[in-house]
Structures are given as C-alpha cells and as structure tokens.
C-alpha cells in the first residue's frame, strides 16, 4: 500500500476557529451573511473563472466572514464584561470607604437610566 502517512505530534493550533452556531440563530446575522454571499457571487460569476473555483472560494470567503463576526461578538462581550467588572470594583471601593465622594459621583454618572 503506497499511501501518505501523516504523523501528528500532538501540536495544538490555538488559532483554529470553530463555527459559533449562535451567529446562525440571529436573523440580523443571517441577513448579513446572505447579503455578503450575494455580493460575492455578483462580483465573481461570469468573469471566466471556472464555477468550481468560484464555489470553493466562496466557502473560504464565508468562513472568513463568520470568523470576523465571531471575533466582533467576542470583543463586544469582553468589553461589556470588563465594564461590569469595573463597576463592581467601584462599588466595592464605595462600600469600603463610604465617604469617598469621587467614586459616588462616578457611579452616579455611569449608572444606566
């Protein structure tokens, strides 16, 4: 048997992205993906490129688009979490030093209305 033998050394690839299925459950994201894919095909079909090539490239294009959406969602979530942690820290400071007017004023200004 003359096959290719692949030996793995247990190397972990940290940049491997998995599809976040939550993206495909939000109607706004689905519409954005449809629009991007439509634009892609409008730009790339009918220019002499073989259909198989356009199709394979479209899959890579959508994968990249979904990875970008996932990273944007993750950054927003991290920013929100960081903001909440900062608010908790400020509230703890206020409880430890109730006479601290600066912290109280900051909390009142940042409080959601």
Secondary structure by P-SEA (a helix, b strand, c coil): cbbbbbbbccccccccccccccccccaaaaaaaaaaaaaaaaacccccccaaaaaaaaaaaaaaaaaaaaaaaaaaaaaaaaaaaaaaaaaaaaaaccccaaaaaaaaaaccc
